[in-house]
């Protein structure tokens, strides 16, 4: 293989890399970044700044792609030992480690470039956002609570999006960020429950592996109850209108459904809870938040 082909992967390899980082799962984090960015625009001058919104999108996707690539690279040996993950691209050889690192570096450069284009504060804080993305994959090697590290990493999205628009700190964004982080940490407890046997066999640490699946599911319920409370707080803090509150009702019902279909001794519908329901939660709340802001005077 020539160095040129390694530096510029062929289309098939690019497609494999995008599968590796599960690019479609950006749907979990992007809606909340958009809620923060659009609310900040509403408070700033009630106009949508499309250029900044595009840069927020580029930054979010770039950072998430970097995080997923690092996760897959660092975990490739563990993935090879787990039957559920043994067909991942770095295990099967569909993507080489070198190509994965190349993609990760390109993604983080794109993230830093977008941060620089937004404002000096975003660029100054950008390295802080990168740290938990790298620490998280190692977390399962030294703590039973790696889900908390993932939650911290995800909580930065709404905060960063708000900073991108205003260039100033906002506690309202912190409330939304905490809601997102605890929400994602909660459904990571659910997702991790399917790997208990493999994790225990290979010394991988997690709440389900240490305390059992029932405890993890109760923990997820507690996380999602706290998430709901934080979203209510955010709605009150930002003076949200009727459409946002309607969105909170939808989110609450979705949480109840999610915890109804996943049982400690029946994880057969776990993927529906993880992918379908959580993807729906983000999109539904964003749609309601956008409608609320438009009705209240946000100008397209």
PyMOL commands that set and color helices and strands:
alter all, ss='L'
color gray80, all
select helices_A, chain A and resi 3-7+11-20+23-44+50-74+76-81+89-92+97-118+120-139+146-166+171-202+207-211+213-237+242-261+270-295
alter helices_A, ss='H'
color red, helices_A
deselect
rebuild
show_as cartoon
